[in-house]
Amino acid sequence: MSAKNTRSFVASFLKSSNDSVILAAIAAGLYPILFYYSNNFQLVNTWQHFLFFVASFIGLPATLFLIVKKLFSKVKFLQKWQQYVVPFLGVFTFLFLMKICLYAGIQKKMILGIVLIAAILAFFLWKQYKKIIVLQLLLAIMGLITLIPVLSKQLLYDNSWTLQPDAIQEASFVTKPNVYFIQPDGYVNFSEINKGYYNIDNNSFKNYLDTNNFKTYPNFRSNYASTLTSNSATFMMKHHYYGKGSDITENTNARDMIISDNTVLNIFKNNGYKSYFLAEMPYLLLNKPVLGYDVSNFTSSDVGYIGTGLGTYYDILTPLNTYTKEVITQPKFFFIEIFNPGHVHGREAQSLGVDGERALWQQTLFNANKTLVQTIDIIKQNDPNALIVIMADHGGFVGMEYTLQTYTKTQDRDLIYSIFSSNLSIHWPQGDIPSYDINFKSAVNVFRILVSYLTQDTSYLEHLQDDSSYVILNKDAPSGVYKYIDTDGTIVFEPVAQ
């Protein structure tokens, strides 16, 4: 439609006597949908989500608008207020849906404020309410323009980085112990925790692991700075270098790769393993990915369509105890996600300051140790010959006021290691430790080394990935992806060509 035709259409619409109830409902819900999609696309990238948003943000309001409008036009004592109905509903619905997009949940005071604003605007501007509709539609056009690059990135996404350089996905295991991959969020390595910005005595848990025949791997680290970016590389056993992204916390299709379909899960399935995903919170399930695991302590209905944060806490110990006792002919592979100790708060407004965040992290560390001890005790009691891998997804960011400071360039060695240093501790069945475990340096190669152990085929070690660690920077350096730690553990500052 040309600019001239658009102006003509708007002028005709403003002059018409049509109440435009349906258009008012569409205008009220359209921009909030586009806004949410533009800012949270990786959480809503399914047709299931699309239908939910259309039904909830447009279909339901349109139905209510028609019902309420008809009620006010038919009921005699309400008729004197009917001119305010559509303007009120249009403003209220728009503001309420924006509140939902920004703050999931029920905030009574905020809703009351929205009601008052909508009532005031409806009372004074009811004759001009069509201009409000036009304004909302203009916002929707702006929202669509913002969304187009997001959709383009999804449609043009190149997943060739996930392809393996060899036939490891067809690997055949010689030995098939039950395998437990336990991931405590943000658990820094023992080699870092007693120095630098941490300076925390964690010897009691280290001694517990030693007593239970775990081998700990000092100086081990993650390759990326968040749960999603680290795990997608770990389970694909390949580097993605953030995939031309600008967000350290999200990368394209990460949840689907981790939960639905990845190289590691496929290898275990091809070897006859029954797979289990147990998590304290449904963070990896927030976009309702297809569950590639055979068993989980969550179902799709446990995860809402709109949410903030990590989700609701669920017990993992009870199902773990049940499934470890389960007598089946198949070997078992578990991915167990624990959300302590975590990392410092994300944003400046939440920060307790460097010292306050360190103290909080220390407390959550003790919570993590308690859960890990309970988890390991259950496994060791029910499955004493298991292969148990404890590997954190990244460090705790202690030393920073908030994690978004990660985007600011630094060459402070301890701060950088605070981001990437992560715990790796392994219980090898019968203490059978392979000599090539010296290759455990970073997360991206962990499963390739484990597959070599399970297949007794060291040829897979010929294609180990670079052990460097990478970050996205946009402050005090040109925006882009940078290598922060090289394969030898040295602090560097090298832009990554993409």
CORTABEL-V889309 format. One record per helix or strand of 2 or more residues. SS is the DSSP state (~ for helix, > for strand). FROM is the first residue (numbers start at 1). LEN is the number of residues. If there is no record, write none. Layout:
ss->SS from->FROM len->LEN
ss->SS from->FROM len->LEN
//
This chain:
ss->~ from->3 len->13
ss->~ from->21 len->23
ss->~ from->47 len->28
ss->~ from->76 len->27
ss->~ from->108 len->48
ss->~ from->160 len->3
ss->~ from->168 len->3
ss->> from->179 len->6
ss->~ from->190 len->4
ss->~ from->203 len->9
ss->> from->214 len->3
ss->~ from->227 len->10
ss->~ from->241 len->4
ss->~ from->254 len->7
ss->~ from->263 len->8
ss->> from->274 len->6
ss->~ from->283 len->3
ss->> from->295 len->2
ss->~ from->300 len->3
ss->~ from->317 len->9
ss->> from->332 len->7
ss->~ from->348 len->3
ss->~ from->353 len->30
ss->> from->387 len->5
ss->~ from->403 len->5
ss->~ from->413 len->8
ss->> from->424 len->4
ss->~ from->429 len->3
ss->~ from->435 len->5
ss->~ from->443 len->13
ss->~ from->458 len->6
ss->> from->469 len->5
ss->> from->480 len->6
ss->> from->491 len->5
//
